[in-house]
Amino acid sequence: MRVLATAGHVDHGKSALVRALTGMEPDRYEEERRRGLTLDLGFVWTRLGGDHLAFVDVPGHERFVPTMLAGVGPVPGVLFVVAADQGWQPQSEEHLAVLDALGVRHAVLAVTRSDLADPEPVRADALERLAATSLGKVPQVAVSAVTGAGLDALRTELVRLADALPPPDTEADVRLWLDRAFTVRGHGTVVTGTLGAGTLRVGDRLVTADGSAVLRVRGLQSLHEERTAVAAVARVAVNVHGHGDTALGRGQVLLTPDRWLCTEVADVRVTGEPVADLPRGVTLHIGTAAVPVTVRPLGPDTARLTLRRGLPLRVGDRAVLREPGGTRRPCGVTVLDVRPPRLTRRGAGRARAAELETMTGRPDGAAELRRRKLVRRADLRAMGVPVPGEPVAGDWLADTAHWQTLQDRLARQVLEHARTRPLEPGLPTEAARRRLGLPDRALVDALAAALPQIHARQGRLHTADSLRPALPAPVRTAVDALRRDLARTPFRAPEAGRLAELGLDRRSLAAASAAGALLRIADGIVLLPGADADAAAVLRALPQPFTLSEARRALDTTRRVAVPLLEFLDARGFTERVDDQHRRCRAGAGNGGGRESNPFFHPIVTCDDAENSDK
């Protein structure tokens, strides 16, 4: 199916023409037929050239230009109508301005009522006017809906127009702008619209732009025929069900879930009028939606629009800016950015205008990534921009140059932390994330993984040297004294008073543990490196299973130490619980530690010797 809209001044015979072409009545309301005046959108179709051609018939009266915009917005081509006996009129001009603003490039000119006046002067005038817009040179036919003259020639031109329309992307994300919503007894809510891209299927889930309604497609009709699936381009009626379905109406939109960004701020390029001449408040027309916006000029032809309500816009979308009341010529806009940066600093507006000057409105993944530096792949797709490469971490894409800069900065931060805070065991990953201004810790992990000189361990980042840092002289002296105490009673961890006497606080103990001079069992509980394997050897000599009390006596230690030590041995795979009271040594225990396999084992001499043992 192909879908066209009509356009032209009121009472120029648009409805009569599509009625003659299709044999269907486009005016749905009795008042429209009684007055001979189209008040709302009408929908009719016929079969031409082996395919169906549908028409969205729009009103031509100046009071109904917003309705006309709702009809023209979602369709790619138009049947432009001018009457031979009246010639070019004000709404002919405004409708043409709307089409030009939308960038419509496919049209056929029909000069109607050719039985009432010579069509040639009107045809020549209209062709000249259309040629100066995005429509360019268009085919034209003089017709009469009353006598039927020219209808066959018009059908031939319409078939050619339909064949020339760009092929739709039937795999695209669905964005169905609604032009009608009503209730059918026994079925519930039905909405209609022009499906410009994508495919709808019975059973699909759809969401509204603000996410307030999640709906299921219960049924589909196209051209009054029941369908299980409808592919673009098509006029479609969708029976939907779900919370919020009764609130649907013209101007709203149904979307493929999780594939669109609903934005209330967009940067655009304006055509048709200098941005500086635009009033501050205008209406943005896109699809069937009409949303008040505030205009902030940025450059000569670029502006920031702040929308009264969010819309699912994408880079490259074409829309119309129109002042309510129609006193100004409508302007066209091309969406450049649907996630623009905030303009808070002095001079930010001028800088943003310069950046927008380089943007074409054609989706460019590589250029977008250079501008944003970091962006989620899903967000880039939702902006309507092709993904230029593979993620660096999770769903995050990174500009290559920016990623290299981040690697260099991370390396410097880790080295600086090791130099200025030698007692701290590495730079915390979260602190690195904040210092680099990154949105996700996964990015820090990916950066560290790409740097051979940086090692990640237990949520901290180390240099090769800081994995076992050199201890300051006072700390080394204190730790040496502590190691001599433990050499005499290896499982009697020092009390808090002894640690305070030696001047060893939590940071000092953590640094000594990182240096391999002590083995941290729990907070405030430290032993000599290899003490876990030694303890397991002692416990292995006990009758199995054994109790906490039996383990404490065998190890000659206190309950304060025995409880966390046994839990530590459980975690290392030396022991395991049998029940609430008993443990036993595991078969083959020792694979998790021991002097031979423990990377932190050092002979019990001094810290100097412990540090030299790696050399």
C-alpha positions in Angstrom: 0.0 0.0 0.0 1.0 3.6 -0.6 -0.5 6.6 1.2 -1.0 10.1 -0.1 -2.6 13.2 1.5 -4.6 15.8 -0.3 -3.8 19.5 -0.1 -5.3 22.7 -1.4 -7.7 25.5 -0.6 -11.2 25.0 0.8 -13.9 24.2 -1.8 -11.4 23.3 -4.5 -12.9 19.9 -4.9 -10.4 17.7 -3.0 -13.1 15.4 -1.4 -15.0 15.2 -4.7 -11.9 14.2 -6.5 -10.9 11.4 -4.2 -14.6 10.3 -4.2 -14.4 10.0 -7.9 -11.1 8.2 -7.9 -12.1 5.6 -5.2 -15.9 5.4 -5.2 -15.7 6.0 -1.4 -17.0 8.9 0.7 -14.2 10.6 2.6 -16.5 12.9 4.6 -17.5 10.9 7.7 -19.8 13.3 9.3 -23.4 14.3 8.3 -22.5 18.0 8.8 -19.6 17.6 6.3 -21.8 16.1 3.6 -24.6 18.6 4.3 -22.3 21.7 4.1 -20.0 20.3 1.4 -17.1 21.2 3.7 -14.5 18.9 5.1 -14.1 19.5 8.8 -11.9 16.5 9.8 -9.6 14.0 8.2 -11.1 11.4 5.9 -9.7 8.1 4.7 -10.4 6.3 1.4 -8.6 4.0 -0.9 -8.6 2.3 -4.3 -6.6 -0.2 -6.2 -4.2 1.2 -8.8 -1.4 -0.4 -10.7 -1.7 -3.7 -8.8 -1.4 -2.1 -5.4 -3.7 -0.2 -3.0 -3.4 3.6 -2.9 -4.9 5.3 0.2 -5.8 8.9 0.6 -5.8 11.0 3.7 -8.3 13.8 2.8 -7.6 17.0 4.7 -9.8 20.1 5.3 -8.8 23.2 3.3 -10.4 25.9 5.5 -8.0 28.2 7.3 -9.6 27.3 10.6 -8.5 23.7 10.2 -4.9 24.0 9.2 -3.8 22.2 12.4 -6.0 19.3 11.2 -4.5 19.5 7.8 -1.0 19.2 9.4 -2.1 16.2 11.3 -3.1 14.5 8.0 -0.1 15.5 6.0 2.6 15.0 8.7 2.9 11.2 8.6 2.7 10.7 4.8 5.4 10.9 2.1 3.5 12.2 -0.9 0.6 14.5 -1.7 -2.1 15.1 -4.3 -2.2 18.9 -4.6 -5.5 20.4 -5.8 -6.2 23.8 -7.3 -9.5 24.7 -8.9 -9.5 26.0 -12.5 -12.3 28.5 -11.8 -10.7 30.0 -8.7 -7.0 29.7 -9.1 -4.4 30.0 -6.4 -5.9 31.0 -3.0 -4.6 31.8 0.5 -4.9 28.2 1.8 -3.2 26.9 -1.4 -0.2 29.0 -0.3 -0.3 27.9 3.3 -0.7 24.3 2.4 2.3 24.6 0.0 4.3 26.3 2.7 3.6 23.4 5.1 4.6 20.8 2.5 7.8 22.8 1.8 8.5 23.0 5.6 8.1 19.2 5.9 10.4 18.7 2.9 7.8 16.7 0.9 9.3 15.8 -2.5 6.6 13.7 -4.1 3.4 15.2 -5.5 0.9 15.3 -8.4 -0.9 18.5 -9.3 -4.6 18.1 -10.1 -6.3 21.2 -11.6 -10.0 20.5 -10.8 -13.2 21.9 -12.2 -11.6 22.0 -15.7 -15.2 21.8 -17.0 -16.0 25.2 -15.6 -12.9 27.2 -16.7 -9.8 27.0 -18.9 -7.3 25.1 -16.7 -4.2 26.2 -18.5 -3.5 29.6 -16.7 -4.1 28.1 -13.3 -1.9 25.0 -14.1 1.0 27.2 -15.3 0.8 29.4 -12.2 0.6 26.5 -9.8 3.5 24.6 -11.4 5.7 27.7 -11.1 4.8 28.0 -7.4 5.4 24.3 -6.7 8.7 24.3 -8.5 10.1 26.9 -6.1 9.6 24.5 -3.1 10.8 21.1 -2.0 8.2 19.5 -4.4 10.1 20.8 -7.5 8.8 19.9 -10.9 5.7 17.8 -10.6 3.4 16.0 -13.0 0.0 17.7 -13.6 -3.4 16.7 -14.8 -6.5 18.8 -15.6 -9.6 16.9 -14.3 -13.3 17.2 -13.6 -14.9 15.1 -10.9 -18.3 15.8 -12.4 -17.6 14.7 -16.1 -14.8 12.3 -15.3 -12.5 14.0 -17.8 -8.8 13.5 -17.0 -9.4 10.9 -14.2 -7.7 8.1 -16.2 -4.7 10.3 -16.8 -4.6 11.2 -13.1 -4.7 7.6 -12.1 -1.7 6.9 -14.4 0.3 9.8 -12.7 -0.7 8.5 -9.3 0.6 5.1 -10.0 3.9 6.6 -11.2 4.0 8.7 -8.0 3.4 5.7 -5.9 6.2 3.8 -7.6 8.6 6.6 -7.1 8.0 6.9 -3.3 11.0 5.7 -1.2 10.6 2.1 0.0 9.7 1.9 3.6 11.8 0.2 6.3 9.6 -2.5 7.5 12.1 -3.6 10.2 12.2 -0.1 11.8 10.9 0.8 15.2 7.2 1.6 15.2 6.2 5.2 15.7 2.4 5.3 15.0 1.0 8.9 15.2 -2.7 8.6 16.1 -5.3 10.6 14.1 -8.4 8.9 15.5 -9.3 7.0 18.7 -12.8 5.5 19.4 -14.5 2.6 21.2 -16.0 -0.4 19.5 -18.6 -2.3 21.4 -17.2 -5.7 22.3 -13.7 -4.8 21.3 -12.7 -1.8 23.3 -10.3 1.0 22.1 -9.4 1.3 18.5 -6.9 3.8 17.1 -6.0 4.7 13.6 -3.0 6.2 11.9 -0.6 6.0 9.0 2.2 3.5 9.7 5.2 5.1 8.0 7.8 2.5 9.0 8.1 -0.8 10.8 5.6 -3.7 11.2 2.7 -4.1 13.6 1.7 -7.6 14.7 -1.1 -9.0 16.8 0.3 -9.6 20.3 2.8 -6.7 20.1 3.3 -4.4 23.0 3.3 -0.7 22.4 3.8 2.2 24.8 2.8 5.9 24.8 5.5 8.5 24.6 5.4 9.4 28.3 5.3 5.7 29.3 2.0 6.1 31.1 0.3 3.3 29.1 1.6 -0.1 28.1 -0.8 -1.6 25.5 -1.2 -4.9 23.8 -2.3 -5.2 20.2 -5.4 -7.3 20.2 -6.3 -6.9 16.6 -5.4 -5.2 13.3 -7.3 -4.0 10.3 -6.1 -2.4 7.1 -8.5 -1.4 4.4 -11.3 -3.0 6.4 -9.6 -6.4 6.4 -8.6 -8.3 9.5 -4.8 -8.8 9.6 -2.3 -10.6 11.8 0.4 -8.3 10.7 0.6 -5.0 8.8 3.9 -3.6 7.3 4.6 0.0 6.4 3.4 2.0 4.5 -0.2 1.5 5.5 -3.3 2.9 6.9 -4.0 0.8 9.9 -6.6 0.4 12.6 -5.3 -1.1 15.9 -7.4 -2.6 18.6 -5.4 -2.0 21.8 -5.9 -3.1 25.3 -4.3 -2.0 28.5 -4.3 0.5 31.4 -4.7 4.0 29.9 -6.1 2.9 26.5 -9.3 5.1 27.0 -7.1 8.3 27.2 -5.7 7.9 23.7 -6.5 10.5 21.1 -5.2 12.5 18.1 -1.7 13.8 18.5 -0.6 11.0 20.7 1.8 8.3 19.5 2.3 4.5 20.1 5.9 3.3 20.1 8.0 0.1 20.1 9.0 -0.2 23.8 12.5 0.7 24.9 13.5 2.0 21.5 12.7 5.7 21.7 13.8 8.7 23.7 11.0 11.1 24.8 12.5 14.5 24.8 11.3 17.9 26.0 14.3 19.8 24.6 15.7 19.6 21.1 18.2 21.6 19.0 16.9 22.2 15.4 17.8 23.9 12.1 15.1 26.3 11.0 14.2 27.1 7.3 11.8 29.6 5.9 12.4 32.5 8.2 15.3 33.9 10.2 15.4 32.4 13.7 15.7 35.9 15.2 12.3 36.9 13.7 10.4 34.0 15.3 8.1 34.7 18.2 9.1 33.1 21.5 6.1 30.9 21.6 5.0 28.8 18.6 3.5 25.4 18.0 5.6 22.4 16.8 3.7 20.1 14.4 5.1 16.6 13.8 3.2 13.6 12.8 -0.3 14.3 14.2 1.0 16.1 17.2 0.8 19.8 17.9 2.8 20.9 20.9 3.5 24.4 22.1 7.2 25.2 22.3 9.5 28.0 23.5 12.1 29.1 21.0 15.6 30.1 22.1 17.6 31.4 19.1 21.2 30.1 19.0 22.6 30.8 15.5 21.2 32.5 12.3 19.3 29.3 11.5 19.5 27.2 14.6 17.5 27.3 17.8 16.7 25.3 20.9 13.1 24.3 21.4 11.6 23.6 24.8 8.5 21.5 24.4 5.4 21.7 26.6 5.3 17.9 26.6 7.8 15.3 25.6 7.8 13.8 22.1 9.7 10.8 20.6 12.0 12.7 18.2 15.0 11.5 16.3 17.9 13.1 14.5 16.8 14.0 11.0 13.0 14.4 11.8 11.3 17.1 9.8 8.6 19.2 11.5 6.7 22.5 11.2 6.8 25.6 13.4 3.6 27.6 13.1 2.3 30.5 15.0 -1.2 30.0 16.4 -3.6 31.9 14.2 -1.5 31.5 11.1 -0.4 35.1 10.7 3.1 34.1 9.8 4.3 31.7 7.1 5.1 28.2 8.6 8.7 27.4 9.1 10.4 24.0 8.7 12.7 22.5 11.2 15.1 19.6 11.0 16.0 18.0 14.3 19.7 18.1 15.0 20.0 16.8 18.5 17.4 15.2 20.9 19.7 15.1 23.9 21.4 18.5 23.7 23.8 19.7 26.5 22.6 22.2 29.1 23.6 25.8 28.4 24.5 27.1 31.8 27.9 28.8 31.5 28.6 32.2 30.0 29.2 31.9 26.3 27.7 28.3 26.1 25.0 29.5 23.7 27.6 30.8 21.2 29.7 27.7 21.5 26.6 25.5 20.9 25.6 27.6 17.8 29.1 27.0 16.4 28.8 23.3 17.0 25.3 23.1 15.4 26.6 24.8 12.3 28.7 21.6 11.6 25.6 19.3 12.0 23.6 18.4 8.9 20.6 16.6 10.4 21.7 13.4 8.7 22.3 10.7 11.3 26.1 10.1 11.6 27.2 7.6 14.2 30.9 8.5 14.1 30.3 12.2 14.3 27.8 11.8 17.1 30.2 9.7 19.1 33.0 12.3 18.7 30.7 15.0 20.1 29.3 13.0 23.0 32.6 11.1 23.7 30.6 8.5 25.8 27.1 7.3 25.0 25.1 4.1 25.6 24.5 2.1 22.4 20.8 1.9 23.1 20.5 5.7 23.5 22.3 6.3 20.2 19.9 4.0 18.5 17.0 5.6 20.2 18.2 9.0 18.8 17.9 7.5 15.3 21.7 7.4 14.8 23.5 4.2 13.5 26.0 2.6 15.9 29.5 3.1 14.6 31.3 0.3 16.6 31.4 -2.1 19.5 31.0 -1.1 23.1 34.0 -0.7 25.3 32.2 -1.8 28.4 28.6 -3.1 28.9 26.5 -1.0 26.5 28.8 2.0 26.5 30.4 3.3 23.3 33.5 5.6 23.5 35.2 7.9 21.0 38.7 6.4 20.4 40.6 9.6 21.2 38.6 10.3 24.3 39.1 6.7 25.5 42.8 7.1 25.1 42.7 10.3 27.1 40.8 8.6 29.9 43.4 5.8 30.0 46.2 8.3 30.4 44.3 10.1 33.1 43.5 6.9 35.0 47.1 5.8 35.0 48.2 9.2 36.4 45.5 9.1 39.1 46.5 5.6 40.3 50.2 6.6 40.3 49.5 9.8 42.2 47.4 8.0 44.7 50.2 5.5 45.4 52.7 8.3 45.8 50.7 10.5 48.1 48.9 7.9 50.1 51.3 5.0 50.5 49.4 3.5 53.5 46.2 3.1 51.5 46.0 -0.1 49.4 45.2 1.3 46.0 42.8 3.9 44.6 39.2 2.8 45.1 37.4 2.2 41.8 34.5 4.5 42.9 36.9 7.3 43.6 38.5 6.8 40.2 35.1 7.0 38.6 34.3 10.3 40.3 37.7 11.8 39.4 37.3 11.0 35.8 33.7 12.1 35.7 32.5 8.8 34.4 28.8 7.6 34.6 29.5 3.9 35.3 32.1 2.0 37.3 32.2 -0.6 34.5 34.0 2.0 32.4 36.8 2.3 35.0 37.2 -1.5 35.0 37.5 -1.5 31.2 40.0 1.3 31.3 42.1 -0.5 33.9 41.9 -3.8 32.0 43.5 -2.1 29.0 46.4 -0.8 31.1 49.1 -3.4 31.8 50.7 -1.3 34.5 47.4 -1.1 36.5 46.0 -4.0 38.5 42.4 -4.2 39.8 41.9 -6.1 43.1 39.0 -6.1 45.5 37.5 -2.8 44.3 40.9 -0.9 44.2 43.4 0.0 41.5 47.1 -0.6 42.1 50.3 -0.1 40.3 52.7 -3.1 40.2 54.6 -1.5 43.0 51.6 -0.5 45.1 50.4 -4.1 45.2 53.1 -4.6 47.8 53.9 -1.0 48.8 57.0 0.0 50.6 56.0 0.9 54.2 57.1 4.2 55.8 60.0 3.7 58.3 57.8 4.2 61.5 55.2 1.7 60.3 58.0 -0.8 59.3 59.5 -0.6 62.8 56.1 -1.1 64.4 55.2 -4.0 62.2 58.6 -5.7 62.8 57.9 -5.6 66.6 54.4 -7.0 65.9 55.9 -9.8 63.8 58.3 -10.7 66.7 55.3 -11.0 69.1 53.5 -13.3 66.7 56.7 -15.4 66.2 56.4 -16.4 69.8 52.5 -17.0 69.9 51.5 -17.3 66.2 47.7 -17.5 66.8 47.4 -14.9 69.5 46.5 -11.8 67.5 47.6 -8.6 69.2 45.0 -6.8 71.3 43.8 -3.3 70.5 46.0 -1.9 73.3 49.1 -3.4 71.8 48.3 -2.1 68.4 47.7 1.4 69.8 51.0 1.1 71.8 52.8 0.4 68.5 51.0 3.2 66.7 49.3 0.9 64.2 45.9 2.1 63.1 43.6 0.6 60.5 45.4 2.3 57.6 48.8 1.1 58.8 47.5 -2.5 59.2 45.9 -2.4 55.7 49.2 -1.2 54.2 51.1 -3.9 56.0 48.7 -6.5 54.7 49.0 -5.2 51.2 52.8 -5.3 51.5 52.6 -9.0 52.5 54.0 -8.3 56.0 50.9 -9.3 57.8 47.8 -11.5 57.1 44.5 -9.8 57.8 42.0 -12.3 59.1 39.3 -9.8 60.0 38.9 -6.2 61.1 41.6 -5.7 63.8 42.8 -9.3 63.6 46.2 -9.8 62.0 48.6 -12.7 62.0 51.7 -13.6 60.2 51.6 -14.5 56.5 51.1 -18.3 56.2 49.3 -18.5 59.5 46.2 -19.9 57.8 48.1 -22.9 56.4 49.8 -23.4 59.8 46.5 -23.3 61.6 45.0 -25.8 59.2 47.9 -28.2 59.8 47.3 -28.0 63.6 43.6 -28.6 63.2 44.2 -31.5 60.8 45.9 -33.4 63.7 42.7 -33.2 65.8 40.0 -35.9 65.9 37.6 -35.0 63.1 35.1 -33.3 63.4 36.1 -30.8 66.1 34.4 -28.0 68.0 35.3 -24.3 68.3 36.5 -24.9 71.8 38.8 -27.8 70.7 40.2 -25.6 67.9 40.8 -22.7 70.3 42.8 -24.9 72.7 44.8 -26.6 70.0 45.8 -23.2 68.5 46.5 -21.7 71.9 44.4 -18.6 71.2 41.3 -16.8 72.4 37.7 -17.0 71.2 38.2 -13.4 69.8 40.7 -14.8 67.3 39.4 -18.4 66.9 36.0 -17.4 65.6 37.1 -15.2 62.7 40.1 -17.5 62.0 37.9 -20.5 61.5 35.6 -18.5 59.3 38.6 -17.4 57.3 39.7 -21.0 57.0 36.2 -22.0 55.8 36.4 -19.3 53.1 39.9 -20.4 52.0 38.7 -24.0 51.7 40.8 -25.4 54.5 37.8 -26.3 56.7 34.1 -26.8 56.4 31.1 -26.9 58.7 29.5 -30.2 59.6 26.7 -28.7 61.7 26.2 -25.8 64.0 28.8 -27.0 66.5 31.4 -28.9 64.5 33.8 -28.4 61.6 36.3 -30.7 59.9 39.3 -30.3 57.7 38.5 -30.7 54.0 40.1 -33.5 52.0 43.0 -32.1 50.0 42.9 -29.0 52.2 45.7 -26.5 51.5 44.9 -25.8 47.8 43.5 -22.4 48.9 46.6 -21.4 50.8 49.7 -22.6 52.6 53.3 -21.5 52.7 54.1 -22.9 49.3 51.1 -21.5 47.5 50.4 -18.3 49.6 51.7 -15.3 47.6 51.9 -13.3 50.8 54.1 -15.8 52.8 57.4 -14.4 53.9 59.9 -15.8 56.5 59.4 -14.3 59.9 62.3 -12.0 60.2 61.8 -8.2 59.5 59.8 -6.0 57.1 63.0 -5.3 55.3 63.4 -9.0 54.7 59.8 -9.3 53.7 60.1 -6.7 51.1 63.4 -8.1 49.8 61.9 -11.6 49.5 60.2 -10.6 46.2 63.5 -9.5 44.6 
